[in-house]
């Protein structure tokens, strides 16, 4: 009985990990394609430093609001 439970949990955990990996890879691929198209069209893209600064600003704003 316990072996079946462990096997079922293992199978479930494996499927969850596979789904999470698919989501991450799909989102990275989609984001890369969108960024490439936007750069090709000449849309100015923020640097990684500017994006990080905006995220820090949002977390600071969230701390102030809460």
N, CA, C and O atoms as CSV, one atom per row, in Angstrom:
chain,resi,resn,atom,element,x,y,z
A,1,UNK,N,N,0.820,-1.195,0.000
A,1,UNK,CA,C,0.000,0.000,0.000
A,1,UNK,C,C,0.866,1.263,0.000
A,1,UNK,O,O,0.622,2.203,-0.757
A,2,UNK,N,N,1.876,1.262,0.861
A,2,UNK,CA,C,2.735,2.445,0.957
A,2,UNK,C,C,3.542,2.629,-0.327
A,2,UNK,O,O,3.785,3.758,-0.752
A,3,UNK,N,N,3.952,1.536,-0.936
A,3,UNK,CA,C,4.704,1.616,-2.179
A,3,UNK,C,C,3.859,2.240,-3.280
A,3,UNK,O,O,4.376,3.021,-4.078
A,4,UNK,N,N,2.575,1.915,-3.342
A,4,UNK,CA,C,1.690,2.504,-4.346
A,4,UNK,C,C,1.539,4.003,-4.119
A,4,UNK,O,O,1.514,4.785,-5.069
A,5,UNK,N,N,1.440,4.394,-2.857
A,5,UNK,CA,C,1.303,5.808,-2.534
A,5,UNK,C,C,2.552,6.586,-2.945
A,5,UNK,O,O,2.451,7.668,-3.525
A,6,UNK,N,N,3.714,6.040,-2.646
A,6,UNK,CA,C,4.966,6.688,-3.025
A,6,UNK,C,C,5.083,6.758,-4.545
A,6,UNK,O,O,5.516,7.771,-5.095
A,7,UNK,N,N,4.701,5.696,-5.209
A,7,UNK,CA,C,4.767,5.673,-6.672
A,7,UNK,C,C,3.809,6.690,-7.286
A,7,UNK,O,O,4.157,7.372,-8.250
A,8,UNK,N,N,2.618,6.790,-6.733
A,8,UNK,CA,C,1.637,7.753,-7.246
A,8,UNK,C,C,2.121,9.187,-7.010
A,8,UNK,O,O,2.006,10.041,-7.890
A,9,UNK,N,N,2.658,9.439,-5.823
A,9,UNK,CA,C,3.176,10.777,-5.536
A,9,UNK,C,C,4.356,11.104,-6.435
A,9,UNK,O,O,4.488,12.233,-6.908
A,10,UNK,N,N,5.212,10.122,-6.671
A,10,UNK,CA,C,6.369,10.328,-7.537
A,10,UNK,C,C,5.927,10.674,-8.959
A,10,UNK,O,O,6.483,11.573,-9.590
A,11,UNK,N,N,4.933,9.958,-9.451
A,11,UNK,CA,C,4.418,10.228,-10.793
A,11,UNK,C,C,3.790,11.624,-10.865
A,11,UNK,O,O,4.007,12.361,-11.827
A,12,UNK,N,N,3.011,11.977,-9.837
A,12,UNK,CA,C,2.394,13.300,-9.788
A,12,UNK,C,C,3.461,14.396,-9.744
A,12,UNK,O,O,3.364,15.384,-10.471
A,13,UNK,N,N,4.474,14.227,-8.899
A,13,UNK,CA,C,5.552,15.214,-8.785
A,13,UNK,C,C,6.305,15.338,-10.111
A,13,UNK,O,O,6.681,16.441,-10.508
A,14,UNK,N,N,6.522,14.235,-10.783
A,14,UNK,CA,C,7.202,14.251,-12.072
A,14,UNK,C,C,6.391,15.037,-13.104
A,14,UNK,O,O,6.955,15.822,-13.865
A,15,UNK,N,N,5.085,14.834,-13.133
A,15,UNK,CA,C,4.233,15.559,-14.073
A,15,UNK,C,C,4.198,17.052,-13.765
A,15,UNK,O,O,4.194,17.874,-14.681
A,16,UNK,N,N,4.174,17.404,-12.486
A,16,UNK,CA,C,4.185,18.820,-12.098
A,16,UNK,C,C,5.493,19.470,-12.524
A,16,UNK,O,O,5.493,20.587,-13.041
A,17,UNK,N,N,6.604,18.781,-12.311
A,17,UNK,CA,C,7.904,19.334,-12.724
A,17,UNK,C,C,7.994,19.490,-14.242
A,17,UNK,O,O,8.531,20.481,-14.736
A,18,UNK,N,N,7.475,18.524,-14.971
A,18,UNK,CA,C,7.477,18.622,-16.433
A,18,UNK,C,C,6.632,19.804,-16.899
A,18,UNK,O,O,7.033,20.536,-17.804
A,19,UNK,N,N,5.483,19.990,-16.292
A,19,UNK,CA,C,4.616,21.107,-16.669
A,19,UNK,C,C,5.287,22.440,-16.345
A,19,UNK,O,O,5.223,23.378,-17.140
A,20,UNK,N,N,5.928,22.525,-15.187
A,20,UNK,CA,C,6.611,23.759,-14.808
A,20,UNK,C,C,7.758,24.053,-15.766
A,20,UNK,O,O,7.968,25.206,-16.142
A,21,UNK,N,N,8.492,23.038,-16.161
A,21,UNK,CA,C,9.588,23.226,-17.113
A,21,UNK,C,C,9.057,23.705,-18.460
A,21,UNK,O,O,9.646,24.590,-19.082
A,22,UNK,N,N,7.950,23.126,-18.911
A,22,UNK,CA,C,7.346,23.570,-20.169
A,22,UNK,C,C,6.915,25.025,-20.100
A,22,UNK,O,O,7.111,25.781,-21.051
A,23,UNK,N,N,6.331,25.417,-18.981
A,23,UNK,CA,C,5.882,26.808,-18.817
A,23,UNK,C,C,7.066,27.750,-18.866
A,23,UNK,O,O,7.011,28.780,-19.538
A,24,UNK,N,N,8.140,27.413,-18.161
A,24,UNK,CA,C,9.325,28.281,-18.133
A,24,UNK,C,C,9.937,28.392,-19.523
A,24,UNK,O,O,10.246,29.493,-19.977
A,25,UNK,N,N,10.112,27.274,-20.193
A,25,UNK,CA,C,10.722,27.307,-21.526
A,25,UNK,C,C,9.847,28.046,-22.527
A,25,UNK,O,O,10.359,28.806,-23.348
A,26,UNK,N,N,8.538,27.834,-22.471
A,26,UNK,CA,C,7.637,28.519,-23.390
A,26,UNK,C,C,7.644,30.021,-23.149
A,26,UNK,O,O,7.658,30.803,-24.099
A,27,UNK,N,N,7.635,30.428,-21.891
A,27,UNK,CA,C,7.641,31.862,-21.601
A,27,UNK,C,C,8.960,32.504,-22.009
A,27,UNK,O,O,8.964,33.633,-22.499
A,28,UNK,N,N,10.079,31.810,-21.817
A,28,UNK,CA,C,11.366,32.353,-22.266
A,28,UNK,C,C,11.411,32.492,-23.789
A,28,UNK,O,O,11.883,33.502,-24.312
A,29,UNK,N,N,10.926,31.489,-24.485
A,29,UNK,CA,C,10.902,31.536,-25.943
A,29,UNK,C,C,9.992,32.654,-26.441
A,29,UNK,O,O,10.362,33.405,-27.343
A,30,UNK,N,N,8.801,32.763,-25.853
A,30,UNK,CA,C,7.858,33.804,-26.254
A,30,UNK,C,C,8.431,35.194,-25.978
A,30,UNK,O,O,8.339,36.082,-26.826
A,31,UNK,N,N,9.018,35.384,-24.803
A,31,UNK,CA,C,9.600,36.681,-24.451
A,31,UNK,C,C,10.742,37.035,-25.388
A,31,UNK,O,O,10.860,38.182,-25.819
A,32,UNK,N,N,11.575,36.072,-25.701
A,32,UNK,CA,C,12.684,36.315,-26.619
A,32,UNK,C,C,12.176,36.732,-27.994
A,32,UNK,O,O,12.701,37.671,-28.592
A,33,UNK,N,N,11.162,36.042,-28.494
A,33,UNK,CA,C,10.609,36.387,-29.809
A,33,UNK,C,C,9.994,37.785,-29.800
A,33,UNK,O,O,10.189,38.552,-30.743
A,34,UNK,N,N,9.256,38.123,-28.744
A,34,UNK,CA,C,8.630,39.448,-28.669
A,34,UNK,C,C,9.693,40.539,-28.611
A,34,UNK,O,O,9.570,41.564,-29.280
A,35,UNK,N,N,10.734,40.322,-27.814
A,35,UNK,CA,C,11.805,41.317,-27.713
A,35,UNK,C,C,12.518,41.471,-29.051
A,35,UNK,O,O,12.846,42.590,-29.446
A,36,UNK,N,N,12.760,40.382,-29.745
A,36,UNK,CA,C,13.430,40.466,-31.052
A,36,UNK,C,C,12.576,41.243,-32.054
A,36,UNK,O,O,13.099,42.066,-32.805
A,37,UNK,N,N,11.278,40.989,-32.070
A,37,UNK,CA,C,10.389,41.695,-32.992
A,37,UNK,C,C,10.340,43.180,-32.641
A,37,UNK,O,O,10.398,44.026,-33.534
A,38,UNK,N,N,10.235,43.505,-31.364
A,38,UNK,CA,C,10.176,44.909,-30.957
A,38,UNK,C,C,11.475,45.643,-31.287
A,38,UNK,O,O,11.446,46.797,-31.716
A,39,UNK,N,N,12.603,44.980,-31.090
A,39,UNK,CA,C,13.878,45.614,-31.452
A,39,UNK,C,C,13.983,45.808,-32.963
A,39,UNK,O,O,14.493,46.828,-33.428
A,40,UNK,N,N,13.501,44.829,-33.725
A,40,UNK,CA,C,13.525,44.945,-35.173
A,40,UNK,C,C,12.677,46.125,-35.631
A,40,UNK,O,O,13.034,46.817,-36.584
A,41,UNK,N,N,11.561,46.353,-34.957
A,41,UNK,CA,C,10.681,47.469,-35.309
A,41,UNK,C,C,11.205,48.811,-34.796
A,41,UNK,O,O,10.650,49.860,-35.125
A,42,UNK,N,N,12.264,48.782,-33.997
A,42,UNK,CA,C,12.866,50.018,-33.525
A,42,UNK,C,C,12.295,50.553,-32.224
A,42,UNK,O,O,12.516,51.715,-31.884
A,43,UNK,N,N,11.570,49.730,-31.500
A,43,UNK,CA,C,11.022,50.156,-30.222
A,43,UNK,C,C,12.148,50.170,-29.194
A,43,UNK,O,O,12.843,49.167,-29.031
A,44,UNK,N,N,12.339,51.287,-28.502
A,44,UNK,CA,C,13.424,51.324,-27.511
A,44,UNK,C,C,13.121,50.389,-26.339
A,44,UNK,O,O,12.030,50.417,-25.769
A,45,UNK,N,N,14.084,49.583,-26.000
A,45,UNK,CA,C,13.924,48.618,-24.916
A,45,UNK,C,C,14.773,49.060,-23.724
A,45,UNK,O,O,15.914,49.481,-23.909
A,46,UNK,N,N,14.236,48.971,-22.504
A,46,UNK,CA,C,15.022,49.335,-21.329
A,46,UNK,C,C,16.129,48.321,-21.064
A,46,UNK,O,O,16.020,47.147,-21.415
A,47,UNK,N,N,17.178,48.799,-20.445
A,47,UNK,CA,C,18.272,47.888,-20.106
A,47,UNK,C,C,17.878,47.059,-18.886
A,47,UNK,O,O,16.870,47.326,-18.232
A,48,UNK,N,N,18.689,46.057,-18.600
A,48,UNK,CA,C,18.413,45.202,-17.446
A,48,UNK,C,C,18.503,46.008,-16.155
A,48,UNK,O,O,17.742,45.758,-15.220
A,49,UNK,N,N,19.416,46.965,-16.089
A,49,UNK,CA,C,19.557,47.793,-14.890
A,49,UNK,C,C,18.300,48.631,-14.654
A,49,UNK,O,O,17.842,48.757,-13.518
A,50,UNK,N,N,17.746,49.198,-15.715
A,50,UNK,CA,C,16.525,49.994,-15.579
A,50,UNK,C,C,15.344,49.130,-15.136
A,50,UNK,O,O,14.524,49.562,-14.326
A,51,UNK,N,N,15.259,47.917,-15.667
A,51,UNK,CA,C,14.177,47.012,-15.253
A,51,UNK,C,C,14.313,46.637,-13.784
A,51,UNK,O,O,13.320,46.582,-13.058
A,52,UNK,N,N,15.542,46.380,-13.345
A,52,UNK,CA,C,15.768,46.038,-11.943
A,52,UNK,C,C,15.410,47.211,-11.043
A,52,UNK,O,O,14.837,47.015,-9.971
A,53,UNK,N,N,15.738,48.416,-11.461
A,53,UNK,CA,C,15.423,49.597,-10.671
A,53,UNK,C,C,13.907,49.779,-10.560
A,53,UNK,O,O,13.408,50.183,-9.510
A,54,UNK,N,N,13.174,49.484,-11.636
A,54,UNK,CA,C,11.714,49.588,-11.594
A,54,UNK,C,C,11.127,48.553,-10.640
A,54,UNK,O,O,10.183,48.855,-9.910
A,55,UNK,N,N,11.666,47.346,-10.637
A,55,UNK,CA,C,11.184,46.305,-9.728
A,55,UNK,C,C,11.445,46.713,-8.285
A,55,UNK,O,O,10.595,46.510,-7.419
A,56,UNK,N,N,12.612,47.286,-8.022
A,56,UNK,CA,C,12.915,47.751,-6.672
A,56,UNK,C,C,11.960,48.872,-6.280
A,56,UNK,O,O,11.537,48.951,-5.126
A,57,UNK,N,N,11.620,49.730,-7.219
A,57,UNK,CA,C,10.674,50.800,-6.943
A,57,UNK,C,C,9.293,50.255,-6.619
A,57,UNK,O,O,8.612,50.774,-5.735
A,58,UNK,N,N,8.875,49.210,-7.329
A,58,UNK,CA,C,7.571,48.596,-7.048
A,58,UNK,C,C,7.544,47.936,-5.680
A,58,UNK,O,O,6.543,48.016,-4.968
A,59,UNK,N,N,8.641,47.282,-5.307
A,59,UNK,CA,C,8.650,46.651,-3.998
A,59,UNK,C,C,8.670,47.701,-2.885
A,59,UNK,O,O,8.070,47.498,-1.830
A,60,UNK,N,N,9.353,48.814,-3.116
A,60,UNK,CA,C,9.342,49.898,-2.139
A,60,UNK,C,C,7.945,50.484,-2.021
A,60,UNK,O,O,7.478,50.767,-0.917
A,61,UNK,N,N,7.281,50.666,-3.147
A,61,UNK,CA,C,5.911,51.190,-3.135
A,61,UNK,C,C,4.973,50.232,-2.414
A,61,UNK,O,O,4.093,50.666,-1.670
A,62,UNK,N,N,5.154,48.942,-2.628
A,62,UNK,CA,C,4.315,47.946,-1.954
A,62,UNK,C,C,4.534,47.986,-0.441
A,62,UNK,O,O,3.586,47.825,0.327
A,63,UNK,N,N,5.771,48.199,-0.013
A,63,UNK,CA,C,6.051,48.281,1.420
A,63,UNK,C,C,5.400,49.532,2.019
A,63,UNK,O,O,4.894,49.496,3.140
A,64,UNK,N,N,5.416,50.632,1.271
A,64,UNK,CA,C,4.816,51.869,1.774
A,64,UNK,C,C,3.307,51.717,1.897
A,64,UNK,O,O,2.714,52.167,2.877
A,65,UNK,N,N,2.679,51.081,0.901
A,65,UNK,CA,C,1.224,50.937,0.894
A,65,UNK,C,C,0.767,49.989,1.994
A,65,UNK,O,O,-0.273,50.221,2.610
A,66,UNK,N,N,1.510,48.945,2.246
A,66,UNK,CA,C,1.057,47.950,3.252
A,66,UNK,C,C,1.422,48.299,4.645
A,66,UNK,O,O,1.102,47.554,5.572
